[in-house]
Amino acid sequence: MKNFPGDALFSLNGKGKNVKSDASGNGVMRSVLITGATGGIGAELAHHYATPGRTLILWGRNTLRLTQIATECCARGAVVHTRQIDLCDGAAALTAFEEDDAAHNMDCVVLGAGLSDIQSLEDRTEDPRKVLQLGLVNYATPVTLATAAARSMVERGHGHIALIGSVAGFYEMPFSASYCSSKSGLAFFAKSAAPAWRQYGVKLTLIVPGFVDTPMSQRLEGPRPFLVSAKKAARVIARAIAQGRREYVFPWPFRVLRVVERLLPQRLREHILLRLAVGQTDS
């Protein structure tokens, strides 16, 4: 990998030995890639997985934040490689993944990078450029990277991939159609790919969080029911991966709501969703 600011290697322990771990169930987790590592959940996942002997590959857009997180993870004993990257460029992301995977033989890939956007009350449609960005970052690029990871893991006979979706993917919210559909598409992909890859020793977990207290959700204007901290979300996600779950929705009230909303007639669903008042700040 190249020198910073493009890519960087951090190692405070000077050893960089790879050791086995039972963190992914009956597999190994010596090398872990986390995209969106500069975000709230991604950073906490990096801290969670930072243990002696483990190699972390952290991708993010914010160079300074990436350096800070890498330093913190090294202090916990991990060897850390970073890559500053924009997932809107799917082809570049795929090339970067192939380089990093060839160098580190990744045991676990957590695809957590994502964007959100809400149509303003003054606008009649969403911004087409933002729709394109959401489609690339939330669906096209993670699906591409997941497939690339699966291809390598199938050859090695083991591996675990986690996709971070959203409960928004369950609902056809009129003011956030592109975000909801991107997360819904991600969920459908996961359900389709999981059984295909599992027969070759590759596990796929779809994580479906509700409201998590991160900078992304802090932009929302309105209630955030059942809010959980980013640190708790990271623990829950890591546990779901370790247990080999195919899908995990949290916190639990959203699992209950999922059952209830399936019983509602479509017209009533649309009536309720059209009357939700949700906005966001620009920052």
For each residue, the residues with C-beta under 8 A, 3 or more apart:
1: 7 8 9 81 83 99 100 103
2: 6 7
3: 6 7 8
4: 7 8 63 67 82
5: 8 63 84
6: 2 3 83 84
7: 1 2 3 4 81 82 83 84
8: 1 3 4 5 67 70 81 82
9: 1 79 80 81
10: 70 71 73 74 79 80 81 82
11: 14 15 16 74 79 80
12: 71 74 75 77
13: 16 52 74 77 79
14: 11
15: 11 53 79
16: 11 13 55 79
17: 53
18: 30 31 53 54 55
19: 30 52 53 54
20: 28 30
21: 24 28 29 30 51 54
22: 25 26 242
23: 29 49 108 238 241 242
24: 21 27 28 29 107 108 160 203 241 242 244
25: 22 160 203 242 243 244
26: 22
27: 24 107 158 159 160 203
28: 20 21 24 107 158
29: 21 23 24 32 49 54 107 108 160
30: 18 19 20 21 53 54 55 105 107
31: 18 54 55 56 57 104 105 106 107 108
32: 29 49 54 55 56 57 106 107 108 109 110
33: 56 57 58 59 97 100 101 104 106 108 109 110 149
34: 37 42 45 46 49 56 57 58 59 110 112
35: 42 59 60 87 110 111 112 113 142 145
36: 39 41 42 59 60 111 112 113 114 164
37: 34 42 43 45 46 58 59 60 66 69 82 112
38: 42 43 60 61 62 65 66 69
39: 36 42 43 60 112 113 114 214 215 216
40: 43 44 212 213 214 215 216 230
41: 36 44 45 112 164 209 212 214 230 233 234 237
42: 34 35 36 37 38 39 45 46 58 60 110 112 113
43: 37 38 39 40 46 47 65 69 230
44: 40 41 47 48 230 231 233 234
45: 34 37 41 42 48 49 110 112 234 237 238
46: 34 37 42 43 49 50 56 58 69 72 73
47: 43 44 50 69 72 73 76 234
48: 44 45 234 235 238
49: 23 29 32 34 45 46 54 56 78 238
50: 46 47 54 56 72 73 74 76 77 78 80
51: 21 54 76 77 78
52: 13 19 76 77 78
53: 15 17 18 19 30 77 78
54: 18 19 21 29 30 31 32 49 50 51 77 78 79
55: 16 18 30 31 32 78 79 80 81 104
56: 31 32 33 34 46 49 50 70 73 78 79 80 81
57: 31 32 33 34 80 81 82 83 100 104 106
58: 33 34 37 42 46 66 69 70 73 80 81 82 83
59: 33 34 35 36 37 82 83 84 85 96 113
60: 35 36 37 38 39 42 65 66 69 82 83 84 85 113
61: 38 84 85 86
62: 38 65 66
63: 4 5 66 67 84
64: 67 68
65: 38 43 60 62 68 69
66: 37 38 58 60 62 63 69 70 82 84
67: 4 8 63 64 70 71 82
68: 64 65 71 72
69: 37 38 43 46 47 58 60 65 66 72 73
70: 8 10 56 58 66 67 73 74 80 82
71: 10 12 67 68 74 75
72: 46 47 50 68 69 75 76
73: 10 46 47 50 56 58 69 70 76 78 80
74: 10 11 12 13 50 70 71 77 78 79 80
75: 12 71 72
76: 47 50 51 52 72 73
77: 12 13 50 51 52 53 54 74
78: 49 50 51 52 53 54 55 56 73 74
79: 9 10 11 13 15 16 54 55 56 74
80: 9 10 11 50 55 56 57 58 70 73 74
81: 1 7 8 9 10 55 56 57 58 100 103 104
82: 4 7 8 10 37 57 58 59 60 66 67 70
83: 1 6 7 57 58 59 60 96 100
84: 5 6 7 59 60 61 63 66
85: 59 60 61 89 92 93 96
86: 61 89 92
87: 35 90 93 113 136 137 141 142
88: 133 136 137 141
89: 85 86 92 93
90: 87 93 94 136 140 141 144
91: 94 95
92: 85 86 89 95 96
93: 85 87 89 90 96 97 141 144 145
94: 90 91 97 98 144 145 148
95: 91 92 98 99
96: 59 83 85 92 93 99 100
97: 33 93 94 100 101 145 148 149
98: 94 95 101 102 148
99: 1 95 96 102 103
100: 1 33 57 81 83 96 97 103 104 106
101: 33 97 98 104 105 106 148 149 152
102: 98 99
103: 1 81 99 100
104: 31 33 55 57 81 100 101
105: 30 31 101 152 156
106: 31 32 33 57 100 101 109 149 152 153 159
107: 24 27 28 29 30 31 32 158 159 160
108: 23 24 29 31 32 33 159 160 161 162 241
109: 32 33 106 145 146 149 159 160 161 162
110: 32 33 34 35 42 45 162 164 237 241
111: 35 36 142 145 146 161 162 163 164
112: 34 35 36 37 39 41 42 45 162 164
113: 35 36 39 42 59 60 87 137 141 142
114: 36 39 137 138 164 166 216
115: 133 134 137 138 179
116: 134 176 179 216 219 280
117: 126 127 130 134 176 178 179 280
118: 175 176 179 220 278 279 280
119: 123 125 126 174 175 176 177
120: 123 279
121: 279
122:
123: 119 120 126 127
124:
125: 119 128
126: 117 119 123 130 131 176 177 178
127: 117 123 130 131
128: 125 131 132
129: 132 133
130: 117 126 127 133 134 178
131: 126 127 128 134 135 178
132: 128 129 135 136
133: 88 115 129 130 136 137
134: 115 116 117 130 131 137 138 139 178 179 182
135: 131 132 138 139 140 178 182
136: 87 88 90 132 133 139 140 141
137: 87 88 113 114 115 133 134 141 142
138: 114 115 134 135 142 179 182 183 186
139: 134 135 136 142 143 182 183 185 186 189
140: 90 135 136 143 144
141: 87 88 90 93 113 136 137 144 145
142: 35 87 111 113 137 138 139 145 146 163 186
143: 139 140 146 147 185 186 189
144: 90 93 94 140 141 147 148
145: 35 93 94 97 109 111 141 142 148 149
146: 109 111 142 143 149 150 161 163 189 193 204
147: 143 144 150 151 193
148: 94 97 98 101 144 145 151 152
149: 33 97 101 106 109 145 146 152 153 159 161
150: 146 147 153 154 159 161 193 197 202 204
151: 147 148 154 155
152: 101 105 106 148 149 155 156 159
153: 106 149 150 156 157 158 159 161 197 200 201 202
154: 150 151 157 159 197 200 201 202
155: 151 152
156: 105 152 153 159
157: 153 154 200 201
158: 27 28 107 153 201 202
159: 27 106 107 108 109 149 150 152 153 154 156 201 202 203
160: 24 25 27 29 107 108 109 202 203 204 205 241 244
161: 108 109 111 146 149 150 153 197 202 203 204 205
162: 108 109 110 111 112 204 205 206 207 237 240 241
163: 111 142 146 186 189 190 204 205 206 207
164: 36 41 110 111 112 114 207 209 237
165: 169 183 186 187 190 206 207 208 209
166: 114 169 179 183 208 209
167: 170 171 208 209 210 249 254 258
168: 171 173 176 179 180 183
169: 165 166 180 181 182 183 184 185 186 187 208
170: 167 184 208 258 261
171: 167 168 180 261 269 273
172: 177 180 269 270 273
173: 168 176 177 179 180 273 276 278
174: 119 177 273 274
175: 118 119 276 278
176: 116 117 118 119 126 168 173 179 180 278
177: 119 126 172 173 174 180 181
178: 117 126 130 131 134 135 181 182
179: 115 116 117 118 134 138 166 168 173 176 182 183
180: 168 169 171 172 173 176 177 183 184
181: 169 177 178 184 185
182: 134 135 138 139 169 178 179 185 186
183: 138 139 165 166 168 169 179 180 186 187
184: 169 170 180 181 187 188
185: 139 143 169 181 182 188 189
186: 138 139 142 143 163 165 169 182 183 189 190 206
187: 165 169 183 184 190 191 206 208 247
188: 184 185 191 192
189: 139 143 146 163 185 186 192 193
190: 163 165 186 187 193 194 204 205 206 246 247
191: 187 188 194 206 246 247
192: 188 189 195 196
193: 146 147 150 189 190 196 197 204
194: 190 191 197 198 203 204 206 246
195: 192 198 199
196: 192 193 199
197: 150 153 154 161 193 194 200 202 203 204
198: 194 195 201 202 203 204
199: 195 196
200: 153 154 157 197
201: 153 154 157 158 159 198
202: 150 153 154 158 159 160 161 197 198
203: 24 25 27 159 160 161 194 197 198 244
204: 146 150 160 161 162 163 190 193 194 197 198 246
205: 160 161 162 163 190 240 241 244 245 246 247 248
206: 162 163 165 186 187 190 191 194 246 247 248
207: 162 163 164 165 237 240 248
208: 165 166 167 169 170 187 247 248 249 250 254
209: 41 164 165 166 167 212 228 233 237 249 250
210: 167 225 226 227 228 249 250 251 253 254
211: 217 224 225 226 227 228
212: 40 41 209 217 227 228 229 230 233
213: 40 217 218 224 227 228 229 230
214: 39 40 41 217 218 230
215: 39 40 218 219
216: 39 40 114 116 219
217: 211 212 213 214 220 224 227
218: 213 214 215
219: 116 215 216 280 281 283
220: 118 217 224 278 279 280
221: 278 279 280 281
222: 277 278 279
223:
224: 211 213 217 220 227
225: 210 211 253
226: 210 211 251 253 254
227: 210 211 212 213 217 224
228: 209 210 211 212 213 232 233 236 250 251
229: 212 213 232 233
230: 40 41 43 44 212 213 214 233 234
231: 44 234 235
232: 228 229 235 236
233: 41 44 209 212 228 229 230 236 237 250
234: 41 44 45 47 48 230 231 237 238
235: 48 231 232 238 239
236: 228 232 233 239 240 248 250
237: 41 45 110 162 164 207 209 233 234 240 241 248
238: 23 45 48 49 234 235 241 242
239: 235 236 242 243
240: 162 205 207 236 237 243 245 248
241: 23 24 108 110 160 162 205 237 238 244 245
242: 22 23 24 25 238 239
243: 25 239 240
244: 24 25 160 203 205 241
245: 205 240 241 248
246: 190 191 194 204 205 206
247: 187 190 191 205 206 208
248: 205 206 207 208 236 237 240 245
249: 167 208 209 210 254 255 258
250: 208 209 210 228 233 236 254 255
251: 210 226 228 254
252: 255 256
253: 210 225 226 256 257
254: 167 208 210 226 249 250 251 257 258
255: 249 250 252 258 259
256: 252 253 259 260
257: 253 254 260 261
258: 167 170 249 254 255 261 262
259: 255 256 262 263
260: 256 257 263 264
261: 170 171 257 258 264 269
262: 258 259
263: 259 260
264: 260 261 268 269 272
265: 268 269
266: 269 270
267: 270 271
268: 264 265 271 272
269: 171 172 261 264 265 266 272 273
270: 172 266 267 273 274
271: 267 268 274 275
272: 264 268 269 275 276
273: 171 172 173 174 269 270 276
274: 174 270 271
275: 271 272
276: 173 175 272 273
277: 222
278: 118 173 175 176 220 221 222
279: 118 120 121 220 221 222
280: 116 117 118 219 220 221
281: 219 221
282:
283: 219
